[in-house]
Amino acid sequence: MSATMTALFGGTGPDWEAREVAVPQAGPGQVLVRAHAVGRVPRMGMTGGVPEKVAWVLVRDGRVLVTREEDRDLFYFPGGMREPGESDDETLVREIEEELRAVIVAGTLVHFGTFETRSDHGGRVEFRMICYAAAHRGALNPAGEIAEMAWFGYGERDRVSPVDQLVFDALHEDGQLP
């Protein structure tokens, strides 16, 4: 299934260029927003009452890193919510150290995309996930609330949350998750 939507490309701040793009495999109530930012990672908070998560997308050998918390069945991309005053890069550094005991290498964050799920009633945004790729140092070891980590291929897409499924679709479309 495909949907058309407006995506922003090109830069940060007022330098965005809007283009209509096809979004493959977006299901009912799901919209994919893809943007590639350059320059400083912006500060982003809860916008218009929409909860936002900052997530790390790490792909190796055609598989992507996901984590599962205690008492949860679904897996999620590592990351979490911003604390007051935090930028996305500060949030990601803190969350990855807490969840996986690894260190995100400063200056390596690259915005992969912003993904949203929408309600079936009026199309209002229910959840937004801002995803980044980044280099890291240290072994990946589940810690804190993380019970398990795994490397999933595209065939395991049904084992992650709806917003994470949108990221799986984007990675598959890019040829990173065959």
N, C-alpha and C positions, 0 to 999 in steps of 0.2 A: 504494500500500500504506500502511496506517495501523497504528500501534501505540499503546498506551496506556501512560503512565508517570506517575510522580509528579514534578512540577516544584515549585520553590520560588518564591514570590512575596512581595513586600511590603517587605522591608527588609534590614538587615544583622544579623549576629550571631543572637541568639536570637529575633528578631522575624520570622523567615521563616514563611510560611503554606504548607503543602503542599496541592496540588490535583492531581487526576488530569486529564491533558490528552491530547488526541489528537495524535499526531505523524505528519503526512503524509509519505509517501515515505521512511520510515526503512527501510533495507534490512536483510537479515540481518546481525547483528553490529553494527548501528548504533543508537544511541539519542541522542535530542536532549534536552538539558537546557536549558531557557530560564529565566532569572531576570533580573529587572531590579532592580538594587541602587540604593539611594539613600544619599547620604552619602559618607564617605571610602572610597576604593578599598582593599579589604583586602589584607594581605600573604598570599600563597598560595604554597606551595612544592610540591615533589613530594609528593603525598599517597599514602600506602600503596604506594610504589614505582611510581606511575603518572606517566609523563613528562607535563609540562604546558607548553603554549606560550601566550604572551600575544600576541594578534593584533589588528590594526587593521582595522576594516571601514569602508571609505570608499565611499559610493555617490554617483554623479553621473549624472543624466540616465538613470536606469534601468540603469546598468552599475556594476559593482563592481571596485575596484582589486585586481589580483593581481600576483604577482611570480614569476619563475623564476630559479633558481640555475644556474650553469654546470653542464654535464653532467647536467641533469635534464630530463625531458620534461614532467612535471606542473608546474602553477602552484600557488602557495600564497598565502594571505593574508600580508601583511608582518607581521613581528613575530619573536619568538623566545623562548628560555628565559630564566628569571630567573637572575641571578647571585646568589650567597649574600647574604642580607639585603635584597635588593631587593623593593620592592612592585611590584604590577602596573603602576601609573602610571610608576614609575621605569624599569621594564623597557621599556615601550612607548616612552617618550621616547628612551631610549638606542638601541633597535633601529631606530626610524624614522629617526633621525639617521644611523645607520651605513648603513642599507640604501637610503634614498631622499633623504638630505641635506635633509630637511624637519624643521621644529620643531613638535612637538605643543604646542598652547597649553595652558598650565597651567590646571587647574580645569575643563576641558571634557570630560574622559572620562566617558562614559556606558556602563555595562555593557549590552551587547546580548544576550549569552547565553553559556552554557557548554555546550560540545558534546563528546560522548564517543563513541569507537568502542569496541566490545566484542568480545571473542573469541567465536568460534562454540563454543568448548569451555568451558562453565560460565558464560558471560556476564560474565567478568571484564573490567573496564575496562582497555583497552590504551593509550589515549591520550586526553588531555583538552586542549581548546583553549578558553581564556577570551577572549572577544571584546569589544572596546570600539569605540565610535564616538568620534571626537574631532575638533575643529577643528585646522587646521595653518596654519603660515606658511611661505612659500617654495615654490619650484617643486619638483616631484617629479622627481628624477633618480636612476636606478639607480646604486648604488655598492657597494663591497665585493664580497661574494659574489653580488650580484644582477646577472644578465646582461641581464634584460629585465623590463619592467613592461607590463601590458596592462589594458584595461578590458573585462571580460566581461559578457555578458548571460546570462540563465538557460539559453539554448540551448547554451552552452559549458560547462555543468556537468561534462560528462564529461572535461574537460581539467584538472580539479583533483583533489586528494587526497580520499579518502573522508570525512575529518572536515570538509574544506572544502565538500564536497557538502552536508553537513547545514546549513551556514550558508547556502549558496545556496538550499536548500529553505525555510529560515526567512525569508529575504529575499523569496523568491517568494510565500510565504504572506502576508507583510505587505504585498504589492503594490509593493515597492521594486524587484524584478527581474521585470518582466513576461515 
